[in-house]
């Protein structure tokens, strides 16, 4: 069954936290919903950024395009693993993603952020 969505209407978590519910209105105005177990939502969260970038690149014929979220906050905190830290990046509208990072990578990121960006289209990456 395919649903052509006209509008996303709800995004909810079930009481037990095991399922995410996404509600839609289809193009005929009928309500529909998708219930996804937490394990599938985690997978979906991993693939969505790449799908958005691929869609933009395909639609506009520009392989350099990507969807960029405006970063407005960050938090660095310890992990239960002493060799790893965590960094959470967030936007003003409440979107946030937490990454675990080996200590060595944290140092490399700090150095890259302190380095004057090169002119042109060169990208710093680890």
C-alpha positions, -999 to +999 in steps of 0.1 A: +000+000+000+013+034-009+003+067+007+009+100-010+011+123+020-003+158+018+005+167+054+023+152+084-003+156+112+012+139+143+044+125+156+040+106+188+057+081+211+035+053+226+032+051+264+057+023+267+082+041+244+085+011+221+068+026+191+067+059+171+035+069+154+035+092+124+002+105+113-005+118+078-033+132+057-033+117+022-039+137-009-076+128-008-078+143+028-080+109+045-061+103+077-035+075+079-007+065+103+024+045+104+035+027+136+072+020+137+091+000+164+119+020+180+145-002+163+132+007+129+130+044+137+167+044+147+175+029+112+152+055+096+170+083+114+203+071+101+192+070+064+170+101+062+199+127+060+214+109+030+180+104+014+173+142+017+207+150+002+203+126-027+168+140-034+181+176-035+210+166-057+187+147-081+160+174-082+184+203-088+211+184-107+239+197-084+260+170-067+273+195-041+239+202-025+231+189+009+205+199+035+222+219+063+207+223+097+215+256+114+235+247+145+225+267+176+237+246+205+262+219+214+270+199+245+301+178+252+298+153+280+315+122+293+304+087+284+304+056+306+334+045+285+364+067+297+380+065+262+348+080+246+330+112+250+296+124+237+287+155+217+252+166+211+245+191+183+212+209+182+191+234+163+168+262+175+137+242+166+146+213+189+163+189+165+193+173+181+217+144+174+241+129+199+273+113+187+298+092+207+334+102+199+367+086+208+389+111+227+414+113+198+387+123+174+376+150+198+411+165+197+411+164+159+377+181+157+388+208+181+419+214+160+399+216+128+375+241+143+404+263+154+421+262+120+413+291+097+391+277+069+408+275+035+395+297+007+376+280-021+356+248-017+382+226+002+366+206+030+382+195+062+373+160+071+386+132+094 
